[in-house]
Amino acid sequence: MVACAAEKGLEFCGQCEEYPCNELVEFQVAMPNRIELWESQERIKEAGFEKWYGEMLEHYTCPECNTINSAPDISCRKCGATPSCNYVKLHLEEIKHFQKRLRQKAEKN
């Protein structure tokens, strides 16, 4: 998607006339950290990348120890606080559902 945006002279997908394209839709549903993809694209458009990036750092930071966690980290990777960050707090059930699907897929293979 980075190459696609660059070829079109765009900084991010939300600027594209074809937004959201099939590639982006498939990308969004593949991982739990992409739940807010559509909101993020709109926020980048409104506030700019730098401001959005700062907000995301805050969004993924543990409120207890200030460690940056990722979406699959239900508990903080450093101090064990649950939820690990505001993102997990907002999307806990969706993340658990995604992780369950991954386990089921792994068991089938």
C-alpha positions in Angstrom: 0.0 0.0 0.0 2.9 2.3 0.6 4.1 1.7 -2.9 0.6 2.3 -4.3 0.2 5.6 -2.5 3.7 6.7 -3.6 2.9 5.8 -7.2 -0.1 8.1 -7.0 1.8 10.9 -5.3 -0.1 10.5 -2.0 1.1 10.5 1.5 -1.5 8.0 2.8 -4.4 5.9 1.6 -7.1 8.2 2.9 -6.2 10.8 0.2 -6.9 8.4 -2.6 -10.0 8.6 -4.8 -10.3 4.8 -4.6 -10.3 4.8 -0.8 -11.1 2.3 0.6 -9.8 -0.1 -2.0 -10.1 -3.9 -1.8 -6.5 -4.3 -0.8 -7.0 -1.9 2.1 -10.2 -3.7 3.2 -8.4 -7.1 3.2 -5.5 -5.6 5.1 -7.8 -4.1 7.8 -9.5 -7.4 8.7 -6.3 -9.4 8.9 -5.0 -8.2 12.2 -6.4 -6.9 15.5 -4.2 -3.8 15.5 -6.1 -2.6 12.4 -9.5 -2.3 14.0 -9.2 1.5 14.0 -7.8 1.8 10.4 -10.7 3.8 9.0 -10.7 6.2 12.0 -6.9 6.6 11.7 -7.1 7.5 8.1 -9.7 10.2 8.8 -7.7 11.5 11.8 -4.5 11.8 9.7 -6.5 13.7 7.1 -7.9 16.0 9.8 -4.9 16.5 12.1 -1.9 15.5 10.0 0.4 12.5 10.4 2.6 14.0 13.2 -0.3 14.8 15.5 -2.0 11.4 14.8 1.3 9.6 15.5 1.6 11.3 18.9 -2.0 10.3 19.7 -1.2 6.7 18.7 1.8 6.5 21.0 -0.4 7.7 23.8 -3.2 5.2 22.8 -0.9 2.2 22.9 1.0 3.3 26.1 0.4 1.4 29.4 -1.3 3.8 31.9 0.7 2.2 34.8 4.3 2.1 33.5 4.3 4.0 30.2 5.5 1.0 28.1 4.3 1.0 24.5 2.4 -2.2 23.8 0.9 -3.7 20.7 -2.7 -4.6 20.0 -2.4 -8.3 20.8 -0.9 -7.5 24.3 -3.9 -7.9 26.5 -1.6 -7.3 29.5 1.3 -4.9 29.5 4.5 -6.6 28.4 6.5 -4.9 31.1 4.4 -4.5 34.3 1.5 -6.9 33.5 -1.3 -4.3 33.9 -4.6 -5.2 32.2 -5.6 -3.8 29.9 -2.2 -3.0 28.5 -3.3 0.3 26.9 -6.4 2.3 25.9 -6.6 0.5 22.6 -7.0 -2.9 24.3 -9.5 -1.4 26.7 -11.6 -0.3 23.8 -11.3 -3.4 21.7 -10.7 -6.2 24.1 -13.5 -8.5 22.9 -12.6 -8.0 19.2 -8.9 -8.8 20.0 -9.9 -12.0 21.9 -12.1 -13.1 19.1 -9.3 -12.6 16.6 -6.9 -14.5 18.8 -9.4 -17.3 19.1 -9.7 -17.6 15.3 -5.9 -17.7 15.1 -5.7 -20.5 17.6 -8.4 -22.5 15.8 -6.6 -22.0 12.5 -3.3 -23.2 14.0 -5.0 -26.3 15.4 -6.4 -27.2 12.0 -3.0 -27.0 10.5 
